[in-house]
Amino acid sequence: MHLTQIQPEAEPALDRAPRTVTTLLVGKLMSRGAAEHLCRIRNISMTGMMLETHHTLGYGTWVSVELRNGDRLQGSVAWSSEGRAGVEFAQPIDVDHILAQAKASLERFCGPAPRAPRFDVECAARISCFGRYIDVTLENISQSGARICLPRPPREDTEIILTVPGLPSRRCTTRWATEDKAGLIFLEPIAYNDLGPWLEHCNLDS
């Protein structure tokens, strides 16, 4: 994943400052209380940003976007359309700093499954390990990994298959294990357009 400079698209503009356009800058969107949603920042300036999200945002909604390095961008929705929203920051930001930190985070966690925003969930799932099927509880998930709860989890570096209802099955390896939990790394990340709608469905059910 990398930042790419492209020409601005024809979008409703927060035209108070020049745009720096970015692609695939993934974050955790928080609004309306404690709900968490997956989002992507498509462009950003010192005064605002344009988001892609499967979560519907209304005009004036206060939002906070947490990036993978821990930075948070906060503001209110200035416009919204299907799948996109423009956010005006509460205070001007240092765009160069935000992009530099995002780049450093990607380089620090480079590899087949770089760290991505994690979302707390609680749902039934299943793993396949050495030909055995084991029911587990999925406790959190991101595009690049998950945490599961089960008696006697597989040892570290064990290859398994994780099956979660509503998501494509994923080959993964255990990164760590305790008495009743294991952290998984996906060999191939979950697509943004698969995980985003699934998380929205979980939020509706909770």
Protein Blocks (a to p, Z undefined) as FASTA:
>chain_A
ZZdddddddddddfkbccdddehiacdddeehjaccddddfbdcfkbccdddfbdcdehi
acddddfkopacddddfbdcehiacdddfbdcdfklmmmmmmmmmmmmgcjbdcdddddd
dddddddeehiacddddfbdcfkbccdddehiadehiacddddehiacdddddfbdcfkb
ccdddfbdcdfklmmmmmmmmmmmZZ
